[in-house]
Amino acid sequence: MAQVESRLQDDNAVAPPPGSGKQSWIRRNWWVVAGLVIAAAVVVFLAPAASSDPDGLDRVSEDKAFAEQGKDPGFELLPDYTIPGIDNEWATVVLAGLVGVAIVFVVPVGIGYVLRQSRKASS
């Protein structure tokens, strides 16, 4: 009976790449790759179809006549969800969206990496 259970456990295990002794990063974190692919697909297919009408807060500020009291930001990384210098509207919206996805991915991963390294150093 123990041999059968041992074989079942061995058959269900994912084999590591030959000669490494560890699973590859992609095999361990396939869900991260899948999430990035899904996020990129949403940006490519849905971002160009987004409405150019003002969002809720902008609409209220226009309706209540205090929109002109707002101040412009000191700088804009991606003004109006575009990349300056690219004339193709579809391409600039998609590229700005992909930059946004990359930022939202890299910042938390970077923070997690720093925290993990600090915990390793303190223990």
C-alpha positions as CSV (number, residue, x, y, z in Angstrom):
1,M,0.0,0.0,0.0
2,A,2.8,2.4,0.9
3,Q,4.4,1.8,-2.6
4,V,1.2,2.7,-4.3
5,E,0.8,5.9,-2.4
6,S,4.5,6.7,-3.0
7,R,4.0,6.2,-6.8
8,L,0.9,8.3,-6.8
9,Q,2.7,11.2,-5.1
10,D,5.6,10.9,-7.5
11,D,3.3,10.8,-10.6
12,N,1.5,13.9,-9.4
13,A,4.7,15.9,-8.8
14,V,5.8,18.4,-11.5
15,A,9.3,17.3,-12.7
16,P,11.9,20.0,-12.4
17,P,14.0,20.9,-15.4
18,P,16.8,18.5,-16.1
19,G,19.9,19.2,-14.2
20,S,18.7,22.1,-12.1
21,G,17.2,20.6,-9.0
22,K,14.6,23.3,-8.9
23,Q,11.5,24.2,-10.9
24,S,11.8,27.1,-13.3
25,W,10.4,30.5,-12.3
26,I,7.6,30.2,-14.9
27,R,6.5,26.8,-13.7
28,R,6.4,28.0,-10.1
29,N,4.7,31.3,-10.9
30,W,2.5,30.4,-13.9
31,W,-0.4,32.3,-12.4
32,V,1.7,35.5,-12.5
33,V,2.4,35.0,-16.2
34,A,-1.2,34.2,-16.9
35,G,-2.3,37.3,-15.1
36,L,0.1,39.5,-17.1
37,V,-1.2,38.0,-20.3
38,I,-4.8,38.6,-19.3
39,A,-4.1,42.2,-18.3
40,A,-2.2,42.8,-21.5
41,A,-5.1,41.3,-23.6
42,V,-7.6,43.6,-21.7
43,V,-5.4,46.6,-22.5
44,V,-5.0,45.7,-26.2
45,F,-8.6,44.9,-26.9
46,L,-10.6,47.1,-24.5
47,A,-8.6,50.2,-23.8
48,P,-9.1,51.7,-27.3
49,A,-12.8,51.2,-26.9
50,A,-13.0,53.2,-23.6
51,S,-15.3,56.2,-23.6
52,S,-13.8,59.6,-24.1
53,D,-16.7,61.1,-22.0
54,P,-15.7,62.5,-18.6
55,D,-15.7,60.0,-15.7
56,G,-18.0,60.4,-12.7
57,L,-15.8,62.9,-10.7
58,D,-15.1,65.0,-13.8
59,R,-18.8,65.0,-14.7
60,V,-19.9,66.2,-11.3
61,S,-17.2,68.9,-11.3
62,E,-18.5,70.1,-14.6
63,D,-22.2,69.9,-13.6
64,K,-21.6,71.8,-10.3
65,A,-19.4,74.4,-12.1
66,F,-16.2,74.0,-10.1
67,A,-14.1,72.2,-12.7
68,E,-12.3,75.4,-13.6
69,Q,-11.1,75.8,-10.0
70,G,-9.0,72.7,-10.3
71,K,-5.2,72.9,-10.7
72,D,-3.2,71.1,-13.3
73,P,-0.6,68.6,-11.9
74,G,3.0,69.6,-11.8
75,F,3.8,66.9,-14.3
76,E,2.1,64.1,-16.1
77,L,3.7,60.7,-16.7
78,L,1.1,59.6,-19.3
79,P,-1.1,62.7,-20.1
80,D,-4.6,61.7,-21.0
81,Y,-3.5,58.0,-21.1
82,T,-1.3,58.6,-24.1
83,I,2.5,58.6,-24.8
84,P,3.7,61.9,-26.2
85,G,5.3,61.8,-29.6
86,I,3.2,58.9,-30.9
87,D,0.6,60.1,-33.5
88,N,-1.4,56.8,-33.9
89,E,-4.2,57.1,-31.3
90,W,-4.8,53.3,-31.0
91,A,-1.0,52.6,-30.5
92,T,-0.5,55.4,-28.0
93,V,-3.5,54.3,-25.8
94,V,-2.4,50.6,-25.9
95,L,1.2,51.5,-25.1
96,A,0.2,53.7,-22.3
97,G,-2.0,50.9,-20.9
98,L,0.8,48.4,-21.2
99,V,3.1,50.9,-19.3
100,G,0.5,51.1,-16.6
101,V,0.2,47.3,-16.3
102,A,4.0,47.1,-16.1
103,I,4.2,49.7,-13.3
104,V,1.4,48.0,-11.4
105,F,3.3,44.7,-11.6
106,V,6.8,45.9,-11.0
107,V,6.2,48.2,-8.0
108,P,4.6,45.5,-5.7
109,V,7.0,42.8,-6.9
110,G,9.9,45.2,-6.1
111,I,8.5,46.0,-2.7
112,G,8.0,42.3,-2.0
113,Y,11.6,41.6,-3.0
114,V,13.0,44.3,-0.7
115,L,10.9,43.1,2.2
116,R,11.9,39.5,1.6
117,Q,15.6,40.5,1.5
118,S,15.3,42.5,4.7
119,R,13.6,39.6,6.5
120,K,16.3,37.2,5.3
121,A,19.0,39.6,6.6
122,S,17.4,40.0,10.0
123,S,17.0,36.3,10.6
